[in-house]
């Protein structure tokens, strides 16, 4: 009798075997990335970028000098009103692929995708894979982050910088590591290049959290001092370099009185944002009250609630949960102070766009994801019930107040929250069912708002949920938006979520792209002919009536062709008042040089009257555009006769003749 042969083991490849059953974390992370890419990147090629910021990316792509300084115009006359960090990558895209809508919007979309993934990875370090997947999902469907990521506004890169800072900060606190603390400080410096002083608002949370780590006081303070020094250098290197370059060897620093980058950062973009200053008149053009009046409940007002407030009450509960569960004290301090600091900042800043609050996406996601996962890990049901119940109730409140499609969607979210609570209470063992109920109860309505945003692109003042763009800043007040949460239905200026207080635009004004007549100029919105009389209110000379974004205007291509045929040998195709007025002409001419007199808002002292007349005398400038152009700078600051732009206006009307062959009002100074 022969013995049976032993079975021969079948060889397996561990890698292939692993691929057959991908881990839930890997699948979830892929879905988070794909979801973010669809919400922020779908149809970006059909987007409507801000002409002002788009022209800056185009101008910066024209030379490395323009790239470094953030020049508004291809000739490098004046910079934009902030550190150009958020525009470096879009400018590289334009340089590599040529100018298009997608070239200036897609980088922001990719930044949002990266921010969601980094947020998920950070939350995983805090409380495991469950926390990571929840936090990543929250970041993906934060409505205002989706809206701004579908635009070419600079906010999205700042959110990415915050997510990277959070990742390094969590590692620094967990490991009590000087290296990671320095990395966090350096990433705060990187974020400073994107959004300046707002980046430093992370430091109170990081410093306090590190002080709570178990080390000697000398070690903690020494580490913080070193990391702070690195952060300071990483923040201010651009400002320091620019300040050391002679004024004649660089562009004028935009939106400053002194041509000084320190003033731009700490004045115009610093104290000028929070309170009146001695130079407040120079700083008041940047932001109408899109977000309502400052106050404790500002984040829950009609302009902001639907954009970012869906999970703020749940996050407050989450913070309480973390303290009650005795979660890591340093990490709890980090999350608590971070969220509180940013919420306080956005509640008190004097004026801001709704999309500034996209920066709340990171701390909100980390707090809620960590609290839910920590409670689940501890086997505590009541914290999970409380967070989901508060999230569902908040959605129901905002949805019912908003109206439109938000009503049934928020009711559905409330029902899902109730189902999740029942499943929690009965210790239901169906993990898939419970997970779906929890995520729906947390995120359904903001997710729908985010999806609806795809059909309503806007880059002037991005808002989520289908809120239409206002008709501009002209007229008696600041134009409102459509009632967000309900589909746009016609007339403009209605109040609602995403709307600005103060009244609507004129009926029948049509789709606008931005800013109307300047404040106090007396020019009619849209640059009507009534503004074109010498001595008109506001002091604008004849032919320089107030334009604004979307202010009618002439055919850009016809004007550009007319100028190109006649401006041979000139440095500039033409001069125009304000960088915003020059922006659409720069785009229409594919990077042609237009002199933006007065910079962003018409009040910059560039060029001076003497410098302008020298440009005319040398043949570098021949034509000055005075028609219905779309830049707010055409009329902003016109009431003052002391600004360089108003002096140049007067000189042009006295020394230059209009050319009747031009397609709009053009002065020939040759």
GIPEMO-V133452 format. One record per pair of residues at least 12 apart in sequence whose C-alpha atoms are under 7 Angstrom apart, sorted by the first residue. I is the first residue (numbers start at 1). GAP is how many residues later the second one is. D is the distance in whole Angstrom. If there is no record, write none. Layout:
BEGIN
I|GAP|D ; I|GAP|D
END
This chain:
BEGIN
25|104|6 ; 28|105|6 ; 29|88|7 ; 29|104|7 ; 32|104|6 ; 32|105|6 ; 32|108|7 ; 33|80|6 ; 33|84|6 ; 35|105|7 ; 36|77|5 ; 36|104|5 ; 37|72|7 ; 37|76|6 ; 39|107|7 ; 39|411|7 ; 39|412|6 ; 39|415|7 ; 40|69|5 ; 40|106|6 ; 40|109|6 ; 40|110|5 ; 41|65|7 ; 41|68|5 ; 41|109|7 ; 44|58|5 ; 44|61|7 ; 44|62|7 ; 44|106|7 ; 45|56|6 ; 45|57|4 ; 46|55|7 ; 47|54|6 ; 47|410|6 ; 48|53|7 ; 48|409|6 ; 48|410|6 ; 48|411|6 ; 49|52|6 ; 49|102|6 ; 49|103|6 ; 49|410|5 ; 50|102|6 ; 50|409|5 ; 50|410|5 ; 51|532|6 ; 51|533|6 ; 52|528|5 ; 52|531|5 ; 53|99|7 ; 54|50|6 ; 55|528|5 ; 55|531|6 ; 55|532|6 ; 56|15|7 ; 56|16|5 ; 56|17|7 ; 57|30|6 ; 57|33|6 ; 57|34|4 ; 57|37|7 ; 58|33|6 ; 58|36|6 ; 58|41|7 ; 58|533|6 ; 59|12|6 ; 59|13|6 ; 59|14|5 ; 59|15|4 ; 59|532|6 ; 60|31|6 ; 61|30|5 ; 61|31|6 ; 61|33|6 ; 61|34|5 ; 62|12|6 ; 67|21|7 ; 69|15|7 ; 70|14|5 ; 71|180|7 ; 72|507|7 ; 73|520|6 ; 73|521|7 ; 74|517|6 ; 74|518|7 ; 74|519|5 ; 75|518|6 ; 76|175|6 ; 77|174|5 ; 77|175|6 ; 78|173|5 ; 78|174|4 ; 78|175|6 ; 78|176|6 ; 78|521|6 ; 79|172|6 ; 79|173|6 ; 79|174|5 ; 79|175|5 ; 80|174|5 ; 81|173|5 ; 81|174|5 ; 81|183|7 ; 82|182|7 ; 82|183|7 ; 83|110|6 ; 83|111|7 ; 84|109|7 ; 85|108|5 ; 85|109|5 ; 86|68|5 ; 86|71|6 ; 86|108|5 ; 89|18|7 ; 90|13|7 ; 90|14|5 ; 90|17|6 ; 104|48|6 ; 105|45|6 ; 105|46|6 ; 105|47|5 ; 108|41|5 ; 108|42|7 ; 108|44|7 ; 108|48|6 ; 108|49|7 ; 109|40|5 ; 109|41|6 ; 111|45|6 ; 111|46|6 ; 111|49|6 ; 112|37|6 ; 112|44|6 ; 112|48|7 ; 114|46|7 ; 115|44|7 ; 115|45|5 ; 115|48|6 ; 116|20|5 ; 116|23|5 ; 116|24|6 ; 117|19|6 ; 118|45|6 ; 118|46|7 ; 119|16|7 ; 119|17|6 ; 119|44|6 ; 119|243|7 ; 120|12|4 ; 120|13|6 ; 120|15|5 ; 120|16|4 ; 122|44|7 ; 122|45|5 ; 123|12|6 ; 123|243|6 ; 123|246|7 ; 123|247|6 ; 126|244|6 ; 127|243|6 ; 127|246|6 ; 127|247|6 ; 130|243|6 ; 131|238|4 ; 131|239|5 ; 131|241|7 ; 131|242|5 ; 132|237|7 ; 134|235|5 ; 135|230|4 ; 135|231|6 ; 135|233|7 ; 135|234|5 ; 138|227|5 ; 139|222|6 ; 139|223|7 ; 139|226|6 ; 141|305|6 ; 141|306|5 ; 141|309|6 ; 142|166|7 ; 142|219|6 ; 142|304|6 ; 142|308|7 ; 143|164|5 ; 143|165|7 ; 143|303|6 ; 143|306|6 ; 143|307|5 ; 143|321|5 ; 144|163|5 ; 144|164|6 ; 144|211|6 ; 144|214|6 ; 144|319|6 ; 144|320|5 ; 145|213|5 ; 146|304|6 ; 147|306|6 ; 147|315|6 ; 147|316|6 ; 147|317|5 ; 148|207|6 ; 148|314|5 ; 150|307|7 ; 151|307|6 ; 151|308|5 ; 151|311|7 ; 152|307|6 ; 153|306|6 ; 155|201|7 ; 157|37|6 ; 158|33|6 ; 158|36|5 ; 158|37|6 ; 159|200|5 ; 161|26|7 ; 161|29|7 ; 161|30|5 ; 162|29|7 ; 163|199|6 ; 164|23|7 ; 165|19|5 ; 165|22|5 ; 165|23|6 ; 168|12|6 ; 168|15|6 ; 168|16|5 ; 169|12|6 ; 169|15|5 ; 169|37|7 ; 173|36|7 ; 173|37|6 ; 173|40|7 ; 173|157|7 ; 173|158|7 ; 176|37|7 ; 178|45|6 ; 181|46|6 ; 182|45|4 ; 182|48|7 ; 185|42|5 ; 185|43|6 ; 185|45|6 ; 185|46|4 ; 186|44|6 ; 186|45|5 ; 186|48|6 ; 188|12|7 ; 188|43|6 ; 189|42|5 ; 189|43|7 ; 189|45|4 ; 189|46|4 ; 190|44|7 ; 190|45|7 ; 192|43|5 ; 193|42|7 ; 196|69|7 ; 197|73|7 ; 201|140|7 ; 201|141|7 ; 202|136|6 ; 205|128|7 ; 205|129|5 ; 205|132|5 ; 205|133|5 ; 206|128|6 ; 207|17|7 ; 208|125|7 ; 209|121|5 ; 209|122|6 ; 209|124|5 ; 209|125|5 ; 210|120|7 ; 212|118|5 ; 213|117|6 ; 239|22|6 ; 239|23|7 ; 242|19|7 ; 243|17|7 ; 243|18|6 ; 252|354|7 ; 254|345|6 ; 254|346|7 ; 254|350|7 ; 255|13|7 ; 255|345|7 ; 255|349|6 ; 256|12|7 ; 256|348|6 ; 257|347|7 ; 268|15|5 ; 273|76|6 ; 273|77|6 ; 273|78|7 ; 274|75|5 ; 274|76|5 ; 275|75|6 ; 285|316|7 ; 287|64|6 ; 287|65|6 ; 287|66|7 ; 288|63|6 ; 289|62|5 ; 289|63|6 ; 289|211|7 ; 290|62|6 ; 290|63|5 ; 290|64|6 ; 290|210|5 ; 291|12|5 ; 291|13|6 ; 291|61|6 ; 291|62|6 ; 291|63|6 ; 291|209|7 ; 292|208|7 ; 292|209|7 ; 294|53|5 ; 294|54|5 ; 294|55|7 ; 294|56|6 ; 295|52|5 ; 295|53|6 ; 296|51|6 ; 298|49|5 ; 299|48|7 ; 302|194|6 ; 302|195|4 ; 302|196|7 ; 303|193|7 ; 303|194|5 ; 303|195|4 ; 303|196|5 ; 303|197|7 ; 304|50|6 ; 304|193|7 ; 304|194|6 ; 305|93|7 ; 306|92|7 ; 306|191|6 ; 307|157|6 ; 308|49|7 ; 310|81|7 ; 310|84|6 ; 310|85|6 ; 310|136|7 ; 311|80|6 ; 312|52|7 ; 313|77|7 ; 314|54|7 ; 314|73|5 ; 314|76|5 ; 314|77|5 ; 315|49|6 ; 315|52|6 ; 315|53|5 ; 317|70|6 ; 318|49|6 ; 318|50|6 ; 318|53|5 ; 318|69|7 ; 319|17|6 ; 319|48|7 ; 321|50|6 ; 321|62|6 ; 322|49|6 ; 335|28|7 ; 335|32|6 ; 338|25|7 ; 339|24|5 ; 339|25|7 ; 342|18|7 ; 353|108|7 ; 354|109|7 ; 355|107|6 ; 355|108|7 ; 372|12|6 ; 381|43|6 ; 385|36|5 ; 385|39|7 ; 388|29|6 ; 388|50|7 ; 388|53|6 ; 388|54|6 ; 389|28|6 ; 391|51|5 ; 392|21|6 ; 392|22|5 ; 392|25|6 ; 392|49|6 ; 392|50|6 ; 393|21|6 ; 395|15|6 ; 395|50|7 ; 396|14|5 ; 396|15|6 ; 396|18|6 ; 402|82|7 ; 402|83|6 ; 402|94|7 ; 402|95|7 ; 403|82|6 ; 403|83|6 ; 404|81|6 ; 404|82|4 ; 404|83|7 ; 405|80|6 ; 405|81|5 ; 406|39|7 ; 406|79|5 ; 406|80|7 ; 409|36|6 ; 410|35|6 ; 413|27|6 ; 413|28|5 ; 413|31|6 ; 413|32|7 ; 414|27|6 ; 416|21|5 ; 416|24|6 ; 416|25|5 ; 417|20|7 ; 417|21|6 ; 417|24|4 ; 419|18|6 ; 420|14|6 ; 420|17|5 ; 420|18|5 ; 449|15|6 ; 449|16|4 ; 450|14|6 ; 450|15|6 ; 452|13|6 ; 452|14|6 ; 453|12|5 ; 453|13|5 ; 460|53|7 ; 460|54|6 ; 463|35|6 ; 465|19|5 ; 465|20|5 ; 466|18|5 ; 466|19|6 ; 466|21|6 ; 466|22|7 ; 467|14|6 ; 467|15|5 ; 467|16|6 ; 467|17|4 ; 467|31|6 ; 468|13|5 ; 468|14|5 ; 468|20|7 ; 469|12|6 ; 469|43|7 ; 470|22|7 ; 470|23|7 ; 470|42|7 ; 471|34|5 ; 471|38|7 ; 471|40|7 ; 471|41|5 ; 471|43|7 ; 472|40|7 ; 472|42|5 ; 472|43|4 ; 472|44|5 ; 473|42|5 ; 473|43|5 ; 473|44|7 ; 474|42|4 ; 474|43|5 ; 474|44|7 ; 474|51|5 ; 475|30|7 ; 475|49|7 ; 475|50|6 ; 477|25|5 ; 477|26|6 ; 478|22|6 ; 478|23|7 ; 478|24|6 ; 478|25|6 ; 478|26|7 ; 479|14|5 ; 479|21|7 ; 479|24|6 ; 479|25|4 ; 479|26|5 ; 480|12|7 ; 480|13|4 ; 480|14|6 ; 480|15|6 ; 480|19|5 ; 480|20|5 ; 480|21|7 ; 480|23|6 ; 480|24|5 ; 481|12|5 ; 481|13|6 ; 481|14|7 ; 481|17|6 ; 481|18|4 ; 481|19|7 ; 482|12|6 ; 482|14|7 ; 482|17|7 ; 483|12|6 ; 483|13|5 ; 483|14|6 ; 484|12|6 ; 484|13|5 ; 484|14|6 ; 491|16|7 ; 492|12|6 ; 492|13|6 ; 492|15|7 ; 493|12|5 ; 512|37|7 ; 512|38|5 ; 513|36|5 ; 513|37|5 ; 514|34|7 ; 514|35|4 ; 514|36|6 ; 515|33|5 ; 515|34|4 ; 515|35|7 ; 515|117|6 ; 516|31|6 ; 516|32|4 ; 516|33|6 ; 516|35|6 ; 516|116|6 ; 517|29|5 ; 517|30|6 ; 517|31|5 ; 517|115|7 ; 517|118|7 ; 518|28|7 ; 518|114|6 ; 518|117|5 ; 518|118|5 ; 519|117|7 ; 520|18|6 ; 520|119|7 ; 521|16|6 ; 521|17|4 ; 521|114|6 ; 521|115|7 ; 521|117|6 ; 521|118|6 ; 522|15|5 ; 522|16|5 ; 523|22|6 ; 523|23|5 ; 524|22|7 ; 526|21|6 ; 526|22|6 ; 526|25|4 ; 526|26|6 ; 527|18|6 ; 527|19|5 ; 527|20|4 ; 527|24|6 ; 527|101|6 ; 531|14|5 ; 531|15|7 ; 532|12|6 ; 532|13|5 ; 538|100|6 ; 538|101|4 ; 539|99|6 ; 539|100|5 ; 540|98|5 ; 541|108|7 ; 541|109|6 ; 543|83|5 ; 543|84|6 ; 543|122|7 ; 544|82|5 ; 544|83|6 ; 544|90|7 ; 545|83|7 ; 545|90|7 ; 546|88|6 ; 546|89|4 ; 547|81|5 ; 547|82|5 ; 547|83|5 ; 547|84|6 ; 547|85|6 ; 547|87|6 ; 547|88|7 ; 548|81|7 ; 548|82|4 ; 548|83|5 ; 548|84|4 ; 549|81|4 ; 549|82|6 ; 549|83|6 ; 550|80|6 ; 551|77|7 ; 551|78|7 ; 551|79|5 ; 552|76|7 ; 553|75|5 ; 553|76|5 ; 553|77|7 ; 554|74|7 ; 554|110|6 ; 556|29|7 ; 556|32|6 ; 557|31|6 ; 558|105|7 ; 559|104|6 ; 560|29|6 ; 562|100|7 ; 570|49|6 ; 570|50|4 ; 570|51|6 ; 571|49|5 ; 571|50|7 ; 572|21|5 ; 572|22|5 ; 572|23|6 ; 572|48|6 ; 572|49|6 ; 573|19|7 ; 573|20|6 ; 573|21|6 ; 574|20|5 ; 574|21|6 ; 574|47|6 ; 574|48|7 ; 574|49|5 ; 574|50|5 ; 574|51|7 ; 575|19|5 ; 575|20|4 ; 575|21|6 ; 575|22|7 ; 575|46|7 ; 575|48|6 ; 575|49|5 ; 575|50|6 ; 576|18|7 ; 576|19|6 ; 576|20|5 ; 576|21|6 ; 576|48|6 ; 576|49|5 ; 577|19|6 ; 577|20|5 ; 577|21|6 ; 577|25|6 ; 577|56|6 ; 577|57|5 ; 578|18|5 ; 578|19|5 ; 578|20|5 ; 578|21|5 ; 578|22|5 ; 578|23|6 ; 578|24|5 ; 578|53|6 ; 578|54|7 ; 578|55|4 ; 578|56|6 ; 579|17|5 ; 579|20|5 ; 579|21|5 ; 579|54|7 ; 580|20|6 ; 580|51|4 ; 580|52|6 ; 580|53|6 ; 581|48|6 ; 581|49|5 ; 581|50|3 ; 581|51|6 ; 581|52|6 ; 581|53|6 ; 582|12|6 ; 582|14|6 ; 582|49|7 ; 597|48|6 ; 598|46|7 ; 598|47|5 ; 600|33|6 ; 601|31|7 ; 601|32|5 ; 601|35|6 ; 602|31|5 ; 602|32|7 ; 602|34|6 ; 602|35|6 ; 602|43|6 ; 603|34|6 ; 603|40|6 ; 603|42|7 ; 605|38|7 ; 605|39|5 ; 606|38|7 ; 607|37|7 ; 608|36|5 ; 609|35|6 ; 609|38|6 ; 609|39|6 ; 616|53|7 ; 622|46|6 ; 622|47|5 ; 622|48|5 ; 623|43|6 ; 623|44|6 ; 623|45|5 ; 623|46|6 ; 624|42|6 ; 624|43|5 ; 624|44|7 ; 625|40|6 ; 625|41|5 ; 625|42|6 ; 626|39|5 ; 626|40|6 ; 627|37|5 ; 627|38|4 ; 627|39|7 ; 656|12|6 ; 656|13|5 ; 657|12|7
END
